């Protein structure tokens, strides 16, 4: 059973932080393990606890899996209040040392087990005393559209695919029929709301007439309608603007592009980019708090570079597209990128397919043992 809360307060708060208070968003993430902060979050979102309690009272489950730290805490409290022994697993989507809310200091608010995507995250929880058998180093299965786009990009080459992919995108967005097949292409991304953080780079690109006329600039604005409207006023002459798009369109855009510029580095987007083989990743902005460790991850894996200065980012774009001599910094991540991306994706898929066995063991094991061990580890 898949369940999503009807609460929208968290979404509204997040949207406010995206637009106006990104640093505060980082502070909230950093405080997520503090007892007073957890209590305040619960008090500000009473609907979360009432919904979770009603769900667990109405139906018995063999296993609970949460993909958000606050929801995991809510389920842990509801489970304790109802006197249930259902195992609770929290999936940690981030890389490196995660926010403390995924495994709070209070044993009664902790999950019984953790799913992690990165060896660095696994090592972090080991240092926190989480028993090995309560953790699973898993992977990520991208949607089928990205798998197929990646296969075709590897076997047919991007240049040969572009005409067909242009037709696919134009079916949903007719104005895309003017896409120039012979221009190098840069794709601006940032999840559903964070692409707007790349706007300083976009300004530099769009105000450089020579560069603009040499490129296709694709911008996926997600659900940020105001940002999309600003850009649409300047669309044309190689600038193509999209709002929230389907997986088929997004995977096609990734397969057509030569390099991505990112306003955030969400785990799902990262894995989709690796699956399609689009890179190296040019990261201009990351979400404070949750995504800060991702910067080290992509640089350590030689997947991309972080550059927060617009002028320097434009130079990296030029280098990545072959319009300027490439620097040693970019060559380090560009050379062999697709091979490294393929290897990481292969390992990730293999680990993802091991997850059902982990779930089965947890569902069949006595939960009291796992919970006692977790409490002792804290």
N, C-alpha and C positions, 0 to 999 in steps of 0.2 A: 504494500500500500504506500502511495506517495502522498504526503500531506504538507500543505503550506499554510502558514498562518494568514488570517485575514487582516491582521494588524498592519497599518500603514504608517504608524508613527516613526518607526525605524527608517523606512524608505524616505519619508519627508525630511528627517534629520540628516540622512546621508546626502540627499539632494542639496540641502542647504550648505553642507560642508563642501561638496563638490564645487559649488559656484562661488562661495564666499569665505569659507573657513577651513581650507585644507590643512593648515597647521594644527587647528583645534581637533580635526579628525585624527591626526597623528597622536595628539595628547590623549584622546579618548582611548585609542588602541593601547597605548602604553600603560594606561591606568586600569586596563580591563581585568587584571588579576587582583586588584585591591578589593577587600571585603566591602568597604563603604561604597565603592563605585558599582560593584555588582548589586548591592542592595538598592542603590539609587536607580539603576537601570530597571530593576524589577518593579520598583514602585512607579516609575514613569510609564511602564508598559504592562499594566495589570492584565490586559487582554491576553498576552502571551501565556501567562500562568493559568488563567481560567480556561483557555482553549486546550492547553496541553493536559490539564487535569481532567477535563471533560472527555477528551479523546482516550486517555488511559483508563478512565473509569468505565467507559462504554465498551471497550474492546481490548482483548488480551493479545499481546504480541510476543513473539519469540525473541525479537531483537529490535532495538531502536538504533537508528543511525542518523546523526545530525550533521549537517554541513555548515553550521554557523555556531560560534562559541556561545552567544547569548541563548540561542535555542537549546543548546546542550545543557547549559546551566538550568534553564527553565524545566527541561525534562527531568533532570536529576532531582530538582526540588519537588516537582509534582510526583515523581516516583516514590520519593521518601515519604511524602505526606500521605500517599495512598497505601503505603506499606507493601509496595510491589518489589519483585526481585528481577524484573526484566533487564537483561544486559543492555547497557548504553554505550554506543561507540560514537566518537567524534572524529570526523574527517577534517584534517588540517590541510587546506589547499595551498598554503604559502610555502616558500622556500627559506632555508636557513633557520635561525632561532625565531620561533613564532611568538605572537602576543601571548601574555600569560593567561588570558581568558580561556584558552583551549584546555588547560589543565590547572584549575585554580588551587590555591593553597588549602582551601577547605575541602576535606575528603568527601563531605556529603554533597558537594556540588560538582565533583569530578565525574567524568565518564569512566567506565570500566576498562575501555580500550581505546586506542588511537590508530588512525590511518594516516600515514605521512607519505609524501611524494619525493622526498629528498634525503640523501644520506646525512646531510648536515642537520636536518630537522630530527632525524632519528637519534643522532649523537646528542643533540640538545636534550631530548627527553630522557636519554640514558643518564645524562649528568644530573637530571632532576630526580632520579631514582625510580623511574617507571620501569617495571619488570619487562624483560625482553618479550615474553609470551603475550603481553598485553599490547604489543605494537605490531603493526604490519607496514612494511615498506612497499607501497603499492604503486600503481601507475595511472595513466589517464587514457581513456578511449575517446578519441575525437568522433564527431559525427561523420556519417558515411560520406557526405559531400566533400569533406576535407580529405578523407582517405583517397577517394577517387581523383580529386584534383591533384593530389601529390603523386599518385601513380602516373597520371598522364604527363605531369610536368617532368618527371624523371625519364619516362620512356619516349615521349614525343618532343620534348623541348618546349620552352616557353614561346619562342618565336613562332613555331609552327602551330601552336594552340591559340594564339591571340585572336585570330579572325573568328574562330568558332566560339570562343569565350565571349567575345564582343557581342555576338548574336544572342547568347544566353542571357547576358546582363541586359541587353536592349529589349528583350521580351518583357521584362519587368520595369525597365526604365528606358523608354524609347529615345530620350535625348542622348543616351550613351552611344547611339549609332554613329556619332561624329568622332568617336575615339580614334586617334591617329595611331595606326599600327606600327609606324616606323619610328616613333619617339620613345626614348627611355622613360620609364614610369616609376613614380614614387607614390606610395600609399600611406596616408595618414590615418592612424587608428588610435583608439583609446577606450575600448569598451563602450558602454551605452551612454556615458556622460563625460568621460575624461579626454576625448579627442580635442576639446576646446583648449586644453592646456598647451597644445602645440601651436596655437595661433600666432605667437611671436615669430616662430620659424616660417609659418605660412606667409606672414606679412613680408618677410625678407624675400621669399621666393617669388611672390606675386608682384612685388614692386621692382624686381630685377627683370626688365623687359626681355633681355637676351636669354636669361635662364628660363623664364616662363615660356617663351616661344620654342625653346628646345625640349621641353618636358611635357609629359602628361602628369597632371597632379590630381590624384584621386583622394577624396576626403570622405570618410564614413563618420558622420556626426552622431550616430546612435539616436538617442532620445532627446538630445539637446536641440530643441526646436529653434531657440533664439540664435544659437551658433550657426545652425543650418541656414537660417534666413539671411544672416549677415554674409555668408559665403555665396549663397545663390545670387545675390546682387552682383557678384563679380564673376559668375560662372561664364564659361566660354573660353576660347583660345587655349584649350588644353586643360582647363580646370573643370573637373566633374565632381559634383557634390551629391552625397547620398544621406538619407536619414538612417532610420533603423532598417536593416536589410535582412533578407532570408539567408540561411546557411548556404544555399545554392549560389546566391549572388556574391556573398562575402568570400566563399572559397574560390569563385571564379576571379574575383578582383585580386586575391592573393596570388593566384596562379599566373595572372597577367603582369603583375608588378615586378620590378627589379629590386626594390629595396623598401622596407617599411620605416616610417618615423612614428614613434609611439608616445602617447600622452599618459599611458599607464602600462603596466606589465602584468595583467591579470593572468593567473595560471592557465585558464582555458585558452585564452588568446595565444599565450606563449606556445602551448602544445599544438594549436592549430597552425601557427606559423612554421613550427618545426616539421609538422606533418606535410605541409605543402612544399617545404624547402625554401621559403622566402626569407632571405637574409643576406648579409648580417643585419642584426637588429640595431637600429639607431634609436636609443632611448633618450628622450628629451625631458621627461617628467615622470615621476612615480608617485603613487599614493602614499603620503606620509604614514609611518607606522607599519602597516601590514606589508607594503611592498619594498621597504627599504632594503631588506636582505636580498631581494631579487637582483639588485644591481650587482652585488658581488657574485651572485650565482651565474649570471650571463657572462660576466667578464672572466670568471674562473673557468667556465666551460668553453671559453672562446666563441661565444655565440653573438656577442655584440658589444657596444660601447655606450656609456652614459655620458652625455654632453649637454649641460644645462644652459649653455650660452648660444643664443640664436645664430650669431655670425659664424661661430665655429661649427655649429650643426650644419649650416648651409654648405660650408666647405667639405664636411664629411659626405653630404649628399652628392656634391659634385664628384668627389673621389670615387664613391661607390658606383656611380653611373658612368664612370670613365670620361668625365668632362674635365678632370684635373688629375695630375699625377697623384698616385695613391701614397699616403703616408705609411710609415712602419706601424703606427698604431692601428690603422684600419686594415692593413694587409694581414696583421696577426689574426684577426677574427674573420676576415673574408676568405682567405685561402683555406680550403678544406671544409668550409662551413657546411655544405650540404651533406658531406660524409658524416660529420659529427652530429648533425641534426638527425640523420637517418639512424645512426647508432643509438642515440638517446631515445628516439621514438620506439625502436625495436625493443629496447630494455623496458621501457615504460609499459608497452602493451603486454609483454610477457608477465610483468609483475601484476598488472591489472587483472589478468585472467587467474591469478592465484587468490584473489580476494574472496571468492565464494567459499573456499576451504577455510579461510580465517573466520568468516561469518558462521559457518557451520560449527566449528569448534567452540566458538563463543556461545552459540545458542544452546549447545548440548552440555556445556560445562556448568557446574554449580556456581552461580554468580556470587554467592557469599564468599567463596574463596578468593575470587578475583578482586572483590571489593575490599576484603580485609588486607590483601597484599598491597592494594593501591593506597590504603590508609597508612599502612606501615611504611611505605616508600616515602610518604610525605613527612 
